[in-house]
Amino acid sequence: SHIYKKNHDMTKSWKGKTEQLLRVDDHDFTMRPAFGGPAIPVGVDVQVESLDSISEVDMDFTMTLYLRHYWKDERLAFPSTTNKSMTFDGRLVKKIWVPDVFFVHSKRSFIHDTTTDNIMLRVFPDGHVLYSMRITVTAMCNMDFSRFPLDSQTCSLELESYAYTDEDLMLYWKNGNESLKTDDKISLSQFLIQKFHTTSRLAFYSSTGWYNRLYINFTLRRHIFFFLLQTYFPATLMVMLSWVSFWIDHRAVPARVSLGITTVLTMSTIITGVNASMPRVSYIKAVDIYLWVSFVFVFLSVLEYAAVNYLTTVQERKERKLQERFPCTCGIPHSKTMMLDGNYSESDANSLAGYTRNQMVLEEEKQEKMVVHLAMSNESNSSRKRGLKGHVGLRIIQNSHAIDKYSRLIFPGTYIFFNLIYWSVFS
């Protein structure tokens, strides 16, 4: 018991001295310092701890920061021989005057309270005060997506006094641009943080007057590699895949139609997926231009085959009419007629002997149709095989429609030209 009496309760003793030194109960702290006099200057500095997220859909960003205020309140001055400051937590803040700074255009914000309120108050003997808080704020950012995803966005976090105009409270950056500090480890998955800087200006409200407003500005440049892999490369490959139909026989209707429909549906899926993760803006984005031009190329490849198929049908109809009108073989003895549709028997294949390749080429060039007059002969098996091989090669060449031949050059050339213009304008 002797030891207990000797070590008396220092907490109660210090509390009494603190209240006496700060004289909290002797003043009315509902009014600002130097009330009725000139505006009280309040310096501000910020340390950004993290930039948590950027949302294109909601057009906002989330930031965690340390917000510090500096001002002088002579009512809190206290005598000190060592000139040392006193530090308190958030419980004393409720008893004294502090600046009523808020975040303009803020959607959500809160002071961290784990394990206790993240608030610090430091009072110096001459009455200078440092007030610090750890805050997470989600604020609006007006983004321009006209160059998305090759864009850069500039967002700002705005601070302002809610009640006191510039005649009562003057907010300013304590050390200019040096008032804003950032953690070196700040990084975002889709953006590269280019720079942070501070500005300030006056804001006017028609009902209340002029207020000092501070801005924390930061510029973000979007990483393009993700969108190259997820959007641009797949769209380009779909366009190139649609060109394969130009090399397929125009009579292979199921192959060319299925290829065209597949590429069109895939492009529609890519466009839908990109727009689902974007806000519904009323203007055209850069990615929309690329995707819709690619979609047009894929769609035109389908229309190209429709034109080829239609013209081929019209041409065959004319040829049948000519055959009905002139059924003779025009003086070629010992011959017969066979349609080269790939469905012929062994006896038909054997009949290829004796009809040389040069004769076939001349005949095809004259008549422009898929009917070949094959003369009957009794040559050896080797000559028959050579004749059949040359005939199949001619058949493949002849089955390419003129529109397909031109499309093989026009489509790739036009698409390459579009890509050169697109990347030179937006990159």
Secondary structure, 3 states (H helix, E strand, C coil): CHHHHHCCCHHHHHHHHHHHHHCHHHCCCCCCCCCCCCCEEEEEEEEEEEEEEEECCCCEEEEEEEEEEEEECHHHCCCCCCCCCEEECHHHHCCCCCCCEEEECEEEEEECCCCCCCEEEEECCCCEEEEEEEEEEEEECCCCCCCCCCCEEEEEEEEEECCCCCCCEEEEECCHHHHEEECCCCCCCCEEEEEEEEEEEEEEECCCEEEEEEEEEEEEEECCHHHHHHHHHHHHHHHHHHHHHHHCCCCCHHHHHHHHHHHHHHHHHHHHHHHHCCCCCCCCCHHHHHHHHHHHHHHHHHHHHHHHHHHHHHHHHHHHHHHHHCCCCCCCCCEEEEECCCCCCHHHHHCCCCCCHHHHHHHHHHHCCCEEEEECCCCCHHHHHHHHHHHHHHHHHHCCCHHHHHHHHHHHHHHHHHHHHHHHHHC
